[in-house]
Amino acid sequence: MDILEKISRIILMGDKGGFMKIGGKSVTIFKMKNRKGYAAICDDHLTEGITQNQAIDRMEKAVNRTMKKLLRQKKN
């Protein structure tokens, strides 16, 4: 069972969820069923926030960290 299957068991999708893009990558935002707040999934990253905007902001930081790390590895 992969991570998305595990996560799909604990989320509640519907009018509380949404889709966005960060750097051309698709981001899924959803309300968590068993917790307060929202979560965002993108490119093997999972972030949480009290609001949708906080979850997106955290996702942007996570994706940027990964991109910087990959660029450093490519450079060496």
CORCOR-V862607 format. One record per pair of residues at least 12 apart in sequence whose C-alpha atoms are under 10 Angstrom apart, sorted by the first residue. I is the first residue (numbers start at 1). GAP is how many residues later the second one is. D is the distance in Angstrom with one decimal. If there is no record, write none. Layout:
{{I;GAP;D} {I;GAP;D}}
This chain:
{{3;41;8.7} {3;43;9.7} {4;37;8.9} {4;40;9.0} {4;42;9.8} {7;25;9.4} {7;34;9.8} {7;39;9.6} {8;24;9.8} {9;24;9.4} {10;21;9.8} {10;22;6.9} {10;23;6.0} {10;24;6.6} {10;25;9.3} {11;19;7.2} {11;20;6.7} {11;21;4.9} {11;22;5.0} {11;23;7.5} {11;24;9.3} {11;27;9.6} {11;28;9.1} {12;18;7.1} {12;19;6.0} {12;20;6.0} {12;21;5.3} {12;22;8.9} {13;16;9.0} {13;17;6.1} {13;18;6.8} {13;19;8.4} {13;20;8.8} {14;16;8.1} {14;17;8.6} {15;15;8.9} {15;16;9.2} {16;13;8.3} {16;14;6.1} {16;15;5.8} {16;16;9.4} {16;22;8.9} {16;36;9.4} {17;12;5.2} {17;13;4.0} {17;14;6.2} {17;15;9.5} {17;21;8.6} {17;22;9.2} {17;23;9.4} {17;35;9.0} {18;12;6.4} {18;13;9.4} {18;22;9.3} {18;34;9.2} {19;21;9.1} {19;22;9.7} {20;20;9.6} {20;22;9.6} {20;36;8.8} {21;21;8.8} {21;35;9.7} {21;39;9.9} {22;20;8.5} {22;34;8.8} {22;37;8.5} {22;38;6.8} {22;41;8.2} {22;42;9.7} {23;37;8.7} {23;40;8.6} {23;41;9.2} {25;17;7.0} {25;18;7.2} {25;38;9.5} {26;15;8.5} {26;16;6.2} {26;17;7.9} {27;13;6.5} {27;14;5.6} {27;15;4.8} {27;16;8.0} {27;18;9.6} {27;19;9.9} {27;29;8.3} {27;32;8.5} {27;33;9.9} {28;12;5.4} {28;13;5.3} {28;14;6.7} {28;18;9.7} {28;28;9.4} {29;12;6.7} {29;13;9.2} {29;17;9.9} {29;18;9.5} {29;19;9.4} {29;23;7.1} {29;24;9.7} {29;26;7.8} {29;27;7.9} {30;18;9.7} {30;22;8.1} {30;25;9.6} {31;17;9.7} {31;18;9.9} {31;19;9.7} {31;20;9.2} {31;21;8.5} {32;16;9.1} {35;13;9.9} {35;15;9.7} {36;12;9.5} {36;13;8.6} {36;14;6.7} {36;15;9.2} {37;12;5.7} {37;13;4.1} {37;14;5.8} {37;15;7.7} {37;17;9.4} {37;18;8.6} {38;12;6.0} {38;13;6.0} {38;14;5.7} {38;15;9.0} {38;16;8.5} {38;17;6.4} {38;18;9.4} {39;12;8.8} {39;13;7.5} {39;15;9.2} {39;16;5.8} {39;17;8.3} {39;19;9.8} {39;20;9.2} {40;12;8.2} {40;13;9.9} {40;14;9.6} {40;15;5.9} {40;16;6.6} {40;17;9.7} {40;18;8.7} {40;19;6.8} {41;14;9.3} {41;15;9.3} {41;18;7.8} {42;14;9.9} {42;17;7.5} {42;18;9.5} {42;20;9.5} {42;21;8.1} {43;16;9.8} {43;19;9.9} {43;20;7.9} {43;23;9.9} {44;19;9.5} {45;14;7.4} {45;17;7.2} {45;18;7.6} {45;21;9.5} {46;12;9.3} {46;13;7.5} {46;16;8.8} {47;12;5.9} {47;13;9.6} {47;14;9.9} {47;15;8.2}}
